[in-house]
């Protein structure tokens, strides 16, 4: 048997993925903890609340941006409510009570609106799972007896037992780009797992070596 | 699980997720955000006390025990002219039966409003709504908009656009019938 050369390990991409996911989580955490920045002046407070409300008589304009008289009245009411000591949440709820959730430019935290908040977390979770699966695949391929080692074995010296080229080279690599070549002995055994197939191939190679 | 099967499963998940998001976006694009049922229907009408255009002030509490047809209108509103005969007819028909028609002038100037009222021959109470506070409390999106309030002060119907006399008559008749039971 020739010395098995380890293929170049590619943990950098996996680490990069995990790093990006980690950064995303930290950013989400920071935003969640800090919340929206508090404006200083009264007019800035009015603008911040008005920017979160849809002008009822406009096409997709916020109350802050709309030149409509009704939007101006809404801004005035927000200012008066703030002066009366109402909180931004109470003010928003007053408009929701009259106009419904559609007056909010951001989706509500209940009903179908929850999808907008849950979906990013769901996508993040799926991303993490995919990253972990990919990383596991790479590490397995890089490990001893892994796909990389076998591929390396196939590229061994001519006539060496480990070099399957003579017997199994016709099949080459599988369609999925990573499976070892399926020899005649493996074909017709669809219930074998990839690892079992590899063990079988190694055992067959040893047998042939002993016969020689 | 083989790699091919795992990849097929992953691809299926991605396609399903994209399909769900695309369906949500498509439904959102087709939906008119202003076309929503009023959350106030079935709830108590917002309290108000407004000065009359030419008459005495009117408060919601004054209308307790009566069916109130509260109509937001403006002199510059073309559709308000269209519905005016229906409102006048409703007032003429039900004014002695415990029904009040109340006009609330919306984002208008008083001279134009007086001219409009005189021109349309309306003699039901009309009040003005400075700064549109009452309109905002009722969730008004434009004029004309009409709310039918029952004898207990609860909003039972909201009509966006010109009212239909037959529909208004049917609602009022039902409320009067229910009240006599």
Interface residues (C-beta under 8 A of the other chain):
Chain A: X54 X56 X57 X60 X69 X70 X73 X74 X76 X77 X95 X96 X97 X98 X99 X100 X102 X115 X119 X123 X126 X130 X133 X137 X175 X176 X178 X179 X193 X194
Chain B: X2 X3 X4 X6 X7 X10 X13 X17 X21 X24 X33 X34 X36 X37 X38 X39 X40 X46 X107 X131 X132 X133 X135 X136 X137 X138 X139 X140 X141 X142
